Amino acid sequence: MSNKMKVKQGDVCLADVVFKGTRQTKQRPVIIVGNELALDIDVIIAPVTSQQPRNKFDVVIEYWKEAGLLKPSVARTSKIISVHGSELKRHLGVLHNHDLERVLHMCRNLF
């Protein structure tokens, strides 16, 4: 994605994510949970997985097809991290307002 582009809250992107405790990087879908930002700074993301929910902070994405996801998915709000905007590789879609509100509500509950 171009550094001149902006991402906004609720955007679903493919990103290079480094896994905690390892140096492994894996491309995976993420949800932008921070406010609208230019891609030349860090952005706050929630990783997305196709695995089953593991705890009360995992939010099932009901409108996953509309968000550009290939499979039924879960937002792992307990795994929120920041990545540099350059790690965002491709825009996949936008979360439906219903899903975005649920994800943000869970983020607020965590903090």
C-alpha positions, 0 to 999 in steps of 0.5 A, a space after each residue: 500500500 502506498 505511504 500516501 494512503 490513509 487507513 481508517 478504523 474498521 478497515 480490514 487489511 493484509 499485514 505482515 505480523 510478527 508473532 510474540 516471542 518469535 521472529 516469525 512474520 506471517 501475513 494475516 488479515 487485521 482490523 484497524 482499530 485506531 483512528 484514521 492515520 497515514 501509513 507512515 506511522 504506527 497503526 493499532 490493529 487487532 489480528 483476525 483468525 479463522 480459528 474458533 474463539 478462545 476467550 470472551 475477548 474474541 469477537 466473531 465477525 458476522 459479516 466476514 464476506 462483506 469485510 473481504 475475508 475468505 472464511 468465517 473469522 474472529 477478531 482477537 481483541 486481546 492480541 491488539 498490537 501496533 505495526 508500522 503502516 508499511 507492514 500493511 500490504 493490501 486493503 481487503 475490505 471494511 468491517 460492517 458497522 455492526 461488527 466494528 461496534 462489537 470489536 471496538 466495544 470489546 477493545 474498550 472493555 479491555 482498557 
